[in-house]
Amino acid sequence: MEKILITGGKTGMVGRNIAKHPKSKDYQILTPSKEELNLLDKKQIMDYLQFHKPDIVIHCAGLVGGIAANIANPVGFLVQNAYMGLNLISASRENGVTKLLNMASSCMYPKNAPNPLKEEVILTGALEPTNEGYALAKILSTRLCEYISKSCSLLYKTAIPCNLYGKYDKFDDKAHMIPAVIAKLHHAKVNGLKAIDIWGDGEARREFMYAQDLADFAYFALEHLEIMPQNLNVGIGKDFSIKEYYQEIAKVVGFDGEFVYDLSKPVGMQQKLIDDTRLKVFGWEAKTDLTEGISKTYQYYLTLKEQ
């Protein structure tokens, strides 16, 4: 069995979904906690890699959050994510890890890039200010993987997922949109609220993929890493407006109140839809549609409420 180190596999949404995927049984999985592996400490990473000797690294760990969290803590989102990625990727190379799958983010794309977003337009324009720090950190890790792949003949590839949601997500007020809205509308239903606010006019468009589908992609990518493009968008190739997400979540949750639009709030990029042309050629596609994904995520949220 090949041994896979999954960063963020203990508490992160993406990492936990990968670690618990049915195909994980075909590998020996390492999911160290932050205490066991501090990605901000390169020496600790070196010691961990030398002791455990993983064959593959999947880098999912990071400081993550929605617009509010990014605006509130730009320094943390830049510094922590940059150090985590650079430390881990460079230490992996130095320890002879031959395969590495780096999980980046579609926020790396320029704010004014034409949609759908093609992989080659990264670093061709200014970034969206509301998550610039996080985006810069992800760009650094992506570029480092490119340099290593070219100079060292190692398979260090980057997946660029669209927005994600699903099991093991966070549901607080600094969460990403779908889990935050699930918690918001559930609270409104339980407490009999008749109106809920939406940031902006609700017309901005986003692409969201169920996190378990990304886990499925991760194992598919490992099985075909040699032919995987260096940087590859991973998504569903379809987007919806913020208003449509609220409406779909309201149906699943059972909230029948009104929506009030707060035009004073930031909404980020007007549209963020990845181009999935290369993904289709690679031979993979997501399986979970929006209603099914929201329903599964809501059921997971309810189990958390019962605990």
C-alpha positions in Angstrom: 0.0 0.0 0.0 1.2 3.5 -0.8 1.2 5.8 2.2 -0.6 9.2 1.8 -0.2 12.2 4.1 -3.3 14.3 4.0 -2.9 17.7 5.7 -6.1 18.9 7.2 -7.3 15.3 7.3 -8.2 15.5 10.9 -10.4 18.6 11.1 -10.6 20.2 7.6 -13.6 19.7 5.4 -11.6 18.7 2.3 -9.0 16.7 4.1 -11.6 14.7 6.1 -13.7 14.0 3.1 -10.6 12.6 1.3 -9.5 10.6 4.4 -13.0 9.0 4.8 -13.6 8.3 1.1 -14.2 4.6 0.2 -11.0 4.5 -1.8 -9.0 5.5 1.2 -9.0 1.8 2.1 -6.6 1.2 -0.8 -3.9 3.3 0.9 -2.3 3.8 4.2 -3.6 7.2 5.4 -1.9 9.6 7.7 -4.0 12.5 9.1 -1.9 14.2 11.8 -3.5 16.8 14.0 -2.0 20.4 14.2 -0.3 19.3 17.4 1.3 16.3 15.6 2.3 18.3 12.5 2.6 22.1 12.7 2.8 23.2 9.1 4.1 26.6 10.2 7.2 24.9 11.5 9.4 23.5 8.7 11.7 21.6 11.0 8.7 19.7 12.4 7.5 18.9 8.9 11.0 17.6 8.0 11.1 15.4 11.1 7.6 14.1 10.4 8.3 13.2 6.7 11.6 11.6 7.6 10.0 9.4 10.3 6.7 8.4 8.4 8.1 8.4 4.8 4.8 9.0 2.9 4.8 8.2 -0.8 2.2 10.8 -1.5 1.2 14.2 0.0 -2.2 15.8 -0.5 -2.1 19.3 0.8 -5.6 20.5 2.0 -4.9 22.3 5.2 -5.3 26.0 5.5 -6.9 28.9 7.2 -10.2 29.2 5.4 -13.4 31.2 5.6 -15.9 33.4 3.7 -15.8 37.0 2.7 -16.3 38.3 6.3 -13.5 36.2 7.7 -11.1 37.2 4.9 -11.9 40.9 5.4 -11.4 40.6 9.1 -8.0 38.8 9.0 -6.1 39.5 5.8 -2.7 39.1 7.5 -3.6 35.7 8.8 -5.0 34.4 5.6 -1.9 35.5 3.7 0.9 34.6 6.2 -0.5 31.3 7.6 -1.5 29.9 4.2 1.7 30.9 2.5 3.9 29.4 5.1 1.9 26.2 5.3 2.1 25.6 1.6 5.7 26.7 1.0 7.0 24.7 4.1 5.2 21.5 3.2 5.9 21.5 -0.5 9.6 22.3 -0.2 10.0 19.8 2.6 8.3 17.2 0.5 10.7 17.8 -2.3 13.7 17.7 0.1 12.5 14.4 1.5 12.0 12.7 -1.9 8.3 12.6 -1.9 7.5 11.8 -5.6 3.8 12.7 -5.8 2.1 15.7 -4.4 -1.5 17.0 -5.0 -1.8 20.6 -4.0 -5.4 21.9 -3.4 -5.6 25.5 -4.5 -8.6 27.7 -5.0 -10.5 29.5 -7.8 -10.0 32.8 -5.9 -6.5 32.8 -7.5 -8.1 34.1 -10.7 -8.0 37.8 -11.6 -11.0 39.8 -10.6 -11.8 40.9 -14.1 -10.8 37.7 -15.9 -13.5 36.6 -18.4 -15.7 33.7 -17.3 -15.5 30.8 -17.6 -12.1 31.0 -15.9 -9.3 29.3 -17.8 -6.2 28.0 -16.0 -3.8 30.0 -18.1 -5.2 33.4 -16.9 -3.7 33.1 -13.4 -1.5 36.1 -12.6 -2.7 38.1 -15.6 -4.6 40.7 -13.6 -5.4 42.2 -10.2 -7.1 39.9 -7.6 -10.4 40.4 -5.9 -9.6 42.6 -2.8 -11.9 40.8 -0.4 -9.8 37.6 -0.5 -6.5 38.8 -1.9 -4.3 37.5 0.9 -5.6 33.9 0.7 -5.4 34.0 -3.1 -1.7 35.2 -3.0 -0.8 32.4 -0.7 -2.4 29.8 -3.0 -0.7 31.3 -6.0 2.7 30.9 -4.3 2.1 27.2 -3.6 0.8 26.6 -7.1 3.9 28.3 -8.7 6.2 26.3 -6.4 4.7 23.1 -7.6 5.2 24.2 -11.2 8.9 25.0 -10.6 9.5 21.6 -8.8 7.7 19.7 -11.6 9.8 21.3 -14.2 13.2 21.3 -12.5 13.0 18.0 -10.5 10.8 15.8 -12.7 8.5 15.1 -9.7 4.7 14.9 -10.0 3.7 17.9 -8.0 0.3 19.0 -9.5 -2.3 21.5 -8.5 -6.1 21.1 -8.4 -8.1 24.4 -8.5 -11.5 23.7 -7.0 -14.4 25.9 -7.3 -16.2 26.9 -4.1 -17.0 23.9 -1.9 -19.5 22.8 0.7 -20.6 19.6 2.4 -20.0 17.2 5.3 -17.4 18.4 7.9 -18.0 22.1 6.9 -18.2 24.9 9.3 -21.6 26.6 9.9 -20.7 29.8 11.9 -21.1 33.4 10.8 -17.6 33.3 9.2 -18.2 30.2 7.1 -18.5 30.0 3.3 -21.8 30.9 1.8 -23.8 27.6 1.6 -23.1 26.4 5.1 -23.6 29.9 6.5 -26.9 30.2 4.8 -28.0 26.7 5.9 -27.4 27.7 9.5 -29.0 31.1 9.0 -32.2 29.8 7.4 -32.5 27.0 9.9 -32.3 29.5 12.8 -34.9 31.7 11.1 -37.3 28.8 10.6 -36.9 27.5 14.2 -37.4 31.0 15.6 -40.2 32.0 13.3 -38.4 34.9 11.6 -40.2 36.3 8.6 -37.3 38.0 6.7 -33.6 37.3 6.1 -31.0 39.6 4.7 -28.8 38.8 1.7 -25.5 40.6 1.1 -25.7 42.6 -2.1 -28.5 42.3 -4.7 -28.4 38.5 -4.9 -27.3 38.6 -8.6 -23.6 37.7 -8.2 -23.0 34.2 -9.5 -21.0 31.4 -7.9 -20.1 27.8 -8.6 -20.3 25.3 -5.7 -19.3 21.7 -5.7 -20.1 19.1 -3.0 -16.9 18.3 -1.1 -17.2 14.6 -1.4 -17.0 15.0 -5.2 -13.6 16.7 -4.7 -12.5 13.7 -2.6 -13.5 11.5 -5.5 -11.5 13.6 -7.8 -8.4 13.4 -5.6 -8.2 9.6 -5.8 -8.9 9.7 -9.6 -6.1 12.3 -9.9 -3.6 10.1 -7.9 -4.4 7.2 -10.3 -3.7 9.4 -13.3 -1.2 11.9 -12.0 1.3 11.5 -14.8 -1.3 12.7 -17.4 -3.0 15.3 -15.2 -2.4 18.9 -16.4 0.0 20.8 -14.1 -2.9 23.1 -13.0 -6.4 21.8 -13.4 -9.8 23.4 -12.6 -12.1 21.1 -10.7 -15.8 22.0 -10.6 -19.2 21.4 -12.1 -18.9 23.9 -15.0 -22.2 25.6 -14.0 -23.0 28.5 -11.7 -26.1 29.9 -9.9 -26.9 33.4 -8.5 -26.7 34.0 -4.8 -30.5 34.5 -4.9 -30.9 31.0 -6.4 -28.7 29.4 -3.7 -30.9 31.1 -1.0 -34.0 29.9 -2.7 -32.8 26.3 -3.0 -31.5 26.2 0.6 -34.8 27.7 1.8 -36.7 24.8 0.1 -34.5 22.2 1.7 -34.6 23.8 5.1 -38.3 24.7 5.0 -37.9 28.4 5.4 -40.8 30.3 3.7 -40.0 33.9 4.7 -38.8 36.8 2.6 -35.4 37.9 1.5 -34.2 41.5 2.1 -31.2 42.7 0.1 -28.5 44.7 1.9 -26.7 46.7 -0.8 -24.2 48.1 1.6 -22.4 44.7 2.0 -19.6 43.5 -0.2 -20.2 40.6 -2.6 -16.8 39.9 -4.1 -16.5 39.0 -7.7 -19.7 39.3 -9.8 -19.1 35.9 -11.3 -16.7 33.1 -10.6 -17.2 30.1 -12.9 -14.3 27.8 -13.8 -13.7 26.5 -17.3 -14.0 22.7 -17.1 -12.7 21.9 -20.6 -9.5 20.3 -19.5 -11.2 18.5 -16.6 -13.6 16.8 -19.1 -10.6 15.8 -21.3 -8.9 14.4 -18.1 -12.0 12.2 -17.8 -13.6 13.1 -14.5 -16.9 14.8 -13.6 -18.8 15.6 -10.4 -21.8 13.3 -9.5 -23.7 15.3 -6.9 -26.3 17.9 -8.1 -27.1 21.0 -6.0 -30.4 19.8 -4.4 -28.8 16.5 -3.3 -25.7 18.2 -2.0 -27.6 20.8 0.0 -29.9 18.1 1.4 -27.0 15.9 2.6 -25.2 19.0 4.0 -28.4 20.0 5.9 -28.7 16.5 7.4 -25.1 16.7 8.5 -25.8 20.1 10.1 -28.8 18.7 12.0 -26.6 15.9 13.4 -24.2 18.5 14.7 -27.1 20.4 16.4 -28.2 17.2 18.1 -24.7 16.6 19.7 
